[in-house]
Amino acid sequence: MEYRKMGRTGLQLSALSFGSWVTFHKQINDGIADELMGIAYDNGINFFDNAEAYALGESEKMMGRVLKSKGWDRTSYVLSSKAFFGWRGKNNKPNQTGLSRKHLTEACHEALHRLQTDYLDLYFCHRPDKSTPIEEVVLTMNTLINQGKILYWGTSEWSGVEIMEAHRIARDYRIIGPSVEQPQYNLFERTKLENEYLEIFKNVGMGTTIWSPLASGLLTGKYNNGIPEDSRLSIEGFEWLKDRILVSEKIEKAKQLTALAQSLGVSVAALSIAWVLKNPNVTTAILGATKTQQLNDNLKALEVLPMLNQEMMDKIEAIVNNKPHLADF
C-alpha cells in the first residue's frame, strides 16, 4: 500500500480507502461488511469513510459493529463522518440538518455513538450551508477539535471561494481551518480538482478524499450493456443517479476505456482508479464494494499506476476528451 500525507498535515492516509455509501445496510449485511473491511485492512487500507446520512444512520451503526468485533488498534486506522443532511430523511425537523453549531455538535455526538468510538479522525461538512455563516461553522469545528471529539475537519463539495473564506476566518481567529476536501473526481467529473481547486492546493495545501472514482460504477463496465439487477442503479431511491450517469456518450466512452484496459491486461475499474491516483493532488480514492472479487480487483489499481506513462495518459485523454480548460489571464 502507498501512503500519502493529507495536504499539509502530518496525517498519512492510504492511497486507497474504503467507504460505505450505498453499500452498507442497503446492499450488504454485517457479515459481508466484516469480510470486506478485513480485506481492506489486511491490504494496508487505513481510512474508513462514513456519514450520518448513509442509510439514515444504519451505515455508521454497521461499521461500528464491525470495528468493535475486529478489535483493531484504534490508532492504526482513520475514521470519518460527515454532517449536513441529517439522518432522519423526510422526518428531519429544523436544526436536524445543515451546519449550525447545534446540528454539527449533536451530529458529531450521534456519529460517535453509532460508530462506537471516542473520537473521529476526520469530520466533514458534507455540503456548504448557505443559511449558516461560515464563521459559525469554522468556530464550531475548532471547538470540537479542542474538545478532543475530532482531530481534523474538512469540507465536501464546497466551492473554492467557500473553502478560502473558511481559511480566511480561521487565520483571523488564529484557529484551525479545514485541512481536507472530499470532492467527486473521476474520468467524467474533473472540473473541481483540475481547475477550481488549483489555487487552493497551491496556497493552503488541502488534502483530498475522493468519492466516486468509478463514477458510481459506470467505469467498471457493468453498465455497458444495461443495468444489472444487483447494481446500485437498480435500488429504489437512486433514480436520480441513474439519470445522471447513464448517458449514451459516457457509456460509449466507458466501452472504449474497457477496450484500452483489456489491451493492458487489467480491468477498466483498476485503470480508472489508477488514473485518479495519478493526480498529485489526490490523497486517497474511496472504494465501495459489495463483493470480495470486486474489492480485490479495485486494489490492483496500485499495480496499474506505474503503467500510466505519458503515452497511456494521452490515450485515455483522447477517449474522454474532457480536460477542463484553464482560463488565460
Disulfide bonds with the S-S distance in Angstrom:
none
